[in-house]
Amino acid sequence: MADKKTVRVQQIGSPIRREASQRQTLIGLKLNKMHRIATLEDTPSVRGMIAKVHHLVRVLDDAA
């Protein structure tokens, strides 16, 4: 079976004074505290969530 691609994301911005949907997106990405790093499966839905809160997160690397 092929290995699934992953992406590491770090939260760099606070969800304070942001729309509730952006806060919920961070929680969906398993990022609900500053400087937390999450390793997620690289799918189009995850990429869309990252794009929605691109100003609050940093993509660290695209691991294989």
Buried (B, 14 or more C-beta within 10 A) or exposed (E): EEEEEBBBBBBEBEBEEBEEEBBBBBEBBEBBEEEBEBEBEBEEEBEEBBEBBEEBBBEEEEEE
